[in-house]
Amino acid sequence: MTEIAPLRAYLVDDESLAIERLARLLANSHGLIVEGSATDPAHALSYLSGPEGQAIDVLFLDIEMPGMNGFELLSRLEQQPFVIFTTAYDQYALRAFEVNSIDYLLKPIEADQLDRALRKLQRLRPAAKPAWQQNPELPALLHELAASLRGERPDYPRRIATRVGERISFLDVEAVTHFAAQDKLTYATVNGRRHSVDQTIAELERRLDPTRFLRIHRAVLVNVDWIQELNSWFAGKVVVTLKDAQHTQLTVARDRVRILKSRLGIQSN
């Protein structure tokens, strides 16, 4: 049987104590070697752009750093490694998770969190680079996230177009309780009524304010301002109830439960 080569990791965090703690946790991980680390993102960029850095399999990357934030660093790399973001700020982690990351770890990083991320990394580790690394929209999204983190807040649309035949009307985004994809179409729901929109769920997620809209399922984008209740049902199923007149219930995908709870300020068990 051919022995699988260990994953090569590189750590980037402007806090040296955070790097030391993460390195100690990773020292107990089988199948992974820490090749190096940097507290200066500029030094990290130089290393990762070189031949040794391009051989790195996974990058543990802090998001908010002086001089160059994590998104900006990634946007300057020609070759994207797997990324596990490390951050103390949920709002950045939520967007980071959708970029190209295997997972995100909220500081202070705990061993069970790290183990979960590493197991996921091992499962997804492919022989070839995954499709998201060749996504032509990735650089633009990284630049957008980097600018947002620097305080250059983008202008999010306040209205969205809906089409019925030849008639086009506009919906106030804040009145939309959720967007849902069904039968290759996307619908915005306002006051219990569905309205067809031209964008996909993925496109809406990129365009709309991430502090307001959160993807809770591959086919559902919810306006968190409209969430009234969060209920756990049998077999680990989680459902949100909206505060619309219909008390609409939406199922939350298992891999989105932790993110949703974090956004709502609910501590996960």
C-alpha positions in Angstrom: 0.0 0.0 0.0 1.3 3.4 -1.0 1.9 5.6 2.0 0.1 9.0 1.9 2.5 11.9 2.2 1.7 14.2 5.2 0.0 17.5 4.6 2.3 20.5 4.7 0.9 23.4 6.7 1.9 27.0 7.1 0.6 29.3 9.9 0.0 33.1 9.5 -1.1 35.2 12.5 0.2 38.6 13.6 0.1 37.3 17.2 3.1 35.1 18.0 1.3 33.6 21.0 -1.5 32.5 18.8 0.9 30.8 16.4 2.7 29.1 19.3 -0.6 27.7 20.6 -1.7 26.5 17.2 1.6 24.9 16.5 1.4 23.0 19.9 -2.0 21.7 19.0 -0.9 20.7 15.5 2.1 18.9 16.9 -0.2 16.1 18.1 -1.8 15.7 14.6 -1.0 12.7 12.5 -0.5 13.2 8.8 0.4 16.9 9.1 3.7 18.8 9.3 4.1 22.5 10.1 6.6 23.7 7.5 6.8 27.3 8.8 4.9 30.3 10.1 4.9 34.1 9.9 3.6 37.0 12.0 4.1 39.4 9.2 1.6 38.8 6.3 4.1 40.4 3.8 6.7 37.8 4.8 4.1 35.1 4.5 3.2 36.4 1.0 6.8 36.3 -0.1 7.2 32.7 1.2 3.9 31.4 -0.3 4.7 32.9 -3.6 8.0 31.0 -3.8 8.7 27.4 -4.8 8.6 26.1 -1.2 5.4 28.0 -0.4 3.6 26.7 -3.5 4.1 23.2 -2.2 2.1 24.1 1.0 -1.1 22.0 1.2 -3.0 24.0 3.9 -2.8 27.5 5.2 -3.9 28.4 8.7 -4.7 32.1 8.2 -5.7 34.9 10.5 -8.2 37.3 8.9 -7.6 40.6 10.6 -3.9 41.6 10.5 -2.2 45.0 10.2 -0.8 46.0 6.9 -2.5 43.2 4.9 -5.5 41.3 6.0 -6.0 37.6 5.3 -8.3 38.1 2.3 -5.9 40.5 0.7 -3.0 38.0 1.2 -5.0 35.3 -0.6 -6.0 37.7 -3.4 -2.3 38.1 -4.2 -1.5 34.4 -4.4 -1.4 32.9 -7.9 -1.9 29.5 -6.5 -4.5 29.0 -3.8 -3.9 26.4 -1.1 -6.5 24.9 1.1 -7.4 27.4 3.8 -8.5 27.1 7.4 -9.2 30.6 8.7 -8.5 31.5 12.3 -10.3 34.6 13.7 -11.8 36.2 16.7 -14.5 37.9 14.7 -17.6 35.9 13.6 -18.7 38.3 10.9 -15.5 37.8 9.0 -15.5 34.1 9.6 -18.9 33.7 8.1 -17.9 35.3 4.8 -14.5 33.6 4.9 -16.2 30.2 5.1 -17.9 30.8 1.8 -14.7 31.8 -0.1 -12.5 28.8 -0.3 -12.0 27.6 3.2 -12.1 24.1 4.6 -13.3 25.5 7.9 -12.9 28.4 10.3 -11.7 28.3 13.9 -12.8 31.0 16.3 -10.1 32.1 18.8 -9.1 30.9 21.3 -8.8 27.7 19.2 -9.8 24.5 21.0 -8.5 21.0 20.3 -11.9 19.6 19.3 -12.5 22.5 16.8 -9.1 21.8 15.3 -9.6 18.1 15.1 -12.9 18.6 13.3 -11.3 20.9 10.7 -8.4 18.4 10.1 -10.8 15.5 9.7 -12.7 17.5 7.1 -9.4 18.5 5.4 -8.3 14.8 5.1 -11.7 13.8 3.7 -11.6 16.5 1.0 -7.9 16.2 0.2 -7.9 15.4 -3.5 -5.3 14.3 -6.0 -6.1 17.4 -8.1 -6.8 20.9 -7.1 -10.6 21.5 -6.4 -12.8 23.5 -8.7 -13.0 26.5 -6.4 -9.3 27.2 -6.9 -9.9 27.8 -10.6 -13.1 29.8 -10.0 -12.7 33.0 -12.1 -14.9 34.9 -9.6 -12.6 34.1 -6.6 -10.1 37.0 -7.0 -12.9 39.6 -7.2 -14.6 38.1 -4.2 -11.3 38.2 -2.2 -10.8 41.8 -3.2 -14.3 42.6 -2.0 -13.8 40.9 1.3 -10.4 42.6 1.8 -11.9 46.0 1.1 -14.8 45.3 3.5 -12.4 44.4 6.2 -10.5 47.6 5.7 -13.7 49.5 6.4 -14.4 50.2 2.7 -18.0 49.1 3.0 -19.5 48.2 -0.4 -22.9 49.6 -1.3 -25.4 46.7 -1.0 -28.6 46.9 -3.0 -31.7 48.1 -1.2 -34.1 46.9 -3.8 -34.1 43.8 -6.1 -35.9 43.4 -9.4 -38.6 40.8 -9.9 -40.1 39.8 -13.3 -43.5 38.6 -14.3 -43.8 38.2 -18.0 -42.7 41.6 -19.5 -43.4 43.5 -16.3 -40.5 44.3 -14.0 -41.2 45.5 -10.4 -38.9 46.1 -7.4 -38.9 44.6 -3.9 -37.4 46.3 -0.8 -34.7 44.0 0.2 -35.4 44.5 4.0 -38.9 43.2 3.4 -37.7 39.9 1.9 -37.9 37.2 4.5 -35.9 34.7 2.5 -34.8 33.6 -1.0 -35.3 30.0 -2.1 -34.4 28.0 -5.2 -36.8 25.5 -6.6 -37.1 23.8 -10.0 -34.1 25.8 -11.3 -35.8 29.1 -10.4 -35.1 31.5 -7.5 -37.9 33.2 -5.5 -37.9 36.1 -3.0 -40.7 35.8 -0.4 -42.3 39.0 0.8 -45.5 38.9 3.0 -45.8 35.3 2.3 -45.9 35.8 -1.5 -43.2 34.4 -3.8 -41.6 36.6 -6.5 -39.3 35.3 -9.2 -35.9 36.9 -9.4 -33.2 36.4 -12.0 -30.2 35.7 -9.7 -29.2 32.3 -8.3 -28.8 31.8 -4.5 -25.0 32.0 -4.9 -25.2 35.2 -6.8 -27.6 36.8 -4.2 -25.3 35.7 -1.4 -22.4 37.6 -3.0 -24.5 40.7 -3.8 -26.5 41.1 -0.5 -25.3 42.4 2.8 -23.7 39.4 4.6 -24.7 40.9 8.0 -28.4 40.5 7.1 -28.6 37.5 4.7 -27.2 34.1 5.6 -27.3 30.9 3.7 -28.8 28.2 5.9 -29.2 25.6 3.1 -27.7 25.2 -0.4 -31.1 26.4 -1.7 -32.1 28.9 1.0 -30.8 32.4 1.9 -32.6 33.8 5.0 -32.9 37.4 6.2 -31.7 37.0 9.8 -33.8 40.0 10.9 -36.9 38.0 10.2 -35.9 34.9 12.4 -38.2 34.6 15.4 -37.3 31.1 16.8 -34.7 28.4 16.4 -35.8 24.9 17.3 -34.0 21.6 17.5 -36.0 18.6 16.4 -35.4 14.9 16.5 -32.4 13.3 14.8 -30.5 16.6 15.1 -32.8 18.5 12.7 -32.8 22.3 13.2 -35.6 24.5 12.0 -36.0 28.3 12.1 -39.4 30.0 12.4 -39.8 33.4 10.8 -41.8 36.2 12.3 -44.0 36.7 9.2 -47.7 36.2 9.3 -47.4 32.6 8.1 -44.7 31.7 10.7 -42.7 30.1 7.9 -40.4 27.3 8.9 -37.1 26.7 7.1 -34.8 23.7 7.7 -31.1 24.5 8.4 -28.5 22.2 6.8 -26.4 20.4 9.3 -23.2 22.1 8.2 -24.8 25.5 8.6 -26.2 25.1 12.1 -23.0 26.2 13.9 -22.7 29.3 11.7 -26.3 30.3 12.2 -26.0 29.9 16.0 -22.9 32.0 15.9 -24.6 34.7 13.9 -27.5 34.7 16.3 -25.2 34.9 19.4 -26.1 31.4 20.5 -23.4 29.3 22.0 -23.1 25.9 20.5 -23.1 22.9 22.8 
